[in-house]
Amino acid sequence: MRQHVNPLSRIHQQPRPLPPPAQLFAQPSRPLHLDIGCARGRFLLALAPLQSGWNHLGLEIRRPLVAAAEADRIAAELSNLHFLYCNANVSLEAWLAALPQGLLQRVSIQFPDPWFKTKHHKRRVLQPALLRAIATALAPGSCLFLQSDVLAVITPMVAQCESCGWFERPAADGRPWRAANPLPLPTERELQVLAKGLPVYRVLYQRNGATVPPQAAPPPL
Ligand SMILES: C[S@@+](CC[C@H](N)C(=O)[O-])C[C@H]1O[C@@H](n2cnc3c(N)ncnc32)[C@H](O)[C@@H]1O
């Protein structure tokens, strides 16, 4: 399987309608945790039974990983977990906009693909449009958790979150990086990084009460 797929390739630019929570979870009104770029899903497969009062949705652009994660979820009979194949930059915005107010209470983006070359930065997952869609859907007080082992990747993510005006960092959090993971389990990538004794850069944001203004309409042609 390919390690990285190009999210800007034509095949990944096709929007996919994502099913609403009522079609994904046994109890769709539970608080929702969205993990963007969940890979093989082992983190959520372990988290869902631990946090059974939540629904957990993993999104992943590599379709075979989603099929394998879904097979494990079905075998484990986890009705508060679902995995969906999509390009989060293409298909998530419409889905988030249709969510019932207050349902989305946590978003995590953990160890996103780095795309080191400057000309490839536009392939990185946290783009301004996605951040806007997340901020619009997250209720005040809800969390956005970001972590990476690559300083050059997380630094611009933090810059976006700090400059948009829609998020605050809890005062008690370490600066510039939060020492502990607020989630009770590490991801697969996190385990690999920690096993090598390498640093992990973490930030936990809370959605503040600022309104996300509607996007300006494009100028007439
Ligand atoms: C480095 S892996 C980290 C996986 C996992 N979060 C972890 O920490 O172990 C990043 C994942 O994000 C997925 N990904 C990258 N861009 C994406 C996009 N636009 N939409 C959905 N998934 C994406 C990749 O396919 C990959 O599986």
The ligand as a MOL file (V3000), in Angstrom:
LIG
                    3D

  0  0  0     0  0            999 V3000
M  V30 BEGIN CTAB
M  V30 COUNTS 27 29 0 0 0
M  V30 BEGIN ATOM
M  V30 1 C 1.0040 9.9840 9.2400 0
M  V30 2 S -0.5740 9.2720 9.2390 0 CHG=1
M  V30 3 C -1.0550 9.3880 10.9570 0
M  V30 4 C -2.1370 8.4080 11.2820 0
M  V30 5 C -2.6880 8.4850 12.7030 0
M  V30 6 N -3.3900 9.7500 12.9320 0
M  V30 7 C -1.6340 8.2720 13.7310 0
M  V30 8 O -1.3000 9.2430 14.4380 0
M  V30 9 O -1.1410 7.1380 13.8550 0 CHG=-1
M  V30 10 C -1.6300 10.5340 8.4870 0
M  V30 11 C -2.8780 9.9310 7.8890 0
M  V30 12 O -3.6930 10.9640 7.3590 0
M  V30 13 C -4.2650 10.5070 6.1280 0
M  V30 14 N -4.6480 11.6880 5.3350 0
M  V30 15 C -3.8070 12.5570 4.7380 0
M  V30 16 N -4.4860 13.5220 4.0910 0
M  V30 17 C -5.8110 13.2510 4.2820 0
M  V30 18 C -7.0090 13.8790 3.8450 0
M  V30 19 N -6.9800 14.9930 3.0930 0
M  V30 20 N -8.1860 13.3400 4.2300 0
M  V30 21 C -8.2220 12.2210 4.9990 0
M  V30 22 N -7.1070 11.5770 5.4240 0
M  V30 23 C -5.9140 12.0840 5.0900 0
M  V30 24 C -3.1380 9.6940 5.5180 0
M  V30 25 O -3.5680 8.8030 4.5060 0
M  V30 26 C -2.5690 8.9830 6.7410 0
M  V30 27 O -3.1800 7.7320 6.9710 0
M  V30 END ATOM
M  V30 BEGIN BOND
M  V30 1 1 1 2
M  V30 2 1 2 3
M  V30 3 1 2 10
M  V30 4 1 3 4
M  V30 5 1 4 5
M  V30 6 1 5 6
M  V30 7 1 5 7
M  V30 8 2 7 8
M  V30 9 1 7 9
M  V30 10 1 10 11
M  V30 11 1 11 12
M  V30 12 1 11 26
M  V30 13 1 12 13
M  V30 14 1 13 14
M  V30 15 1 13 24
M  V30 16 1 14 15
M  V30 17 1 14 23
M  V30 18 2 15 16
M  V30 19 1 16 17
M  V30 20 1 17 18
M  V30 21 2 17 23
M  V30 22 1 18 19
M  V30 23 2 18 20
M  V30 24 1 20 21
M  V30 25 2 21 22
M  V30 26 1 22 23
M  V30 27 1 24 25
M  V30 28 1 24 26
M  V30 29 1 26 27
M  V30 END BOND
M  V30 END CTAB
M  END
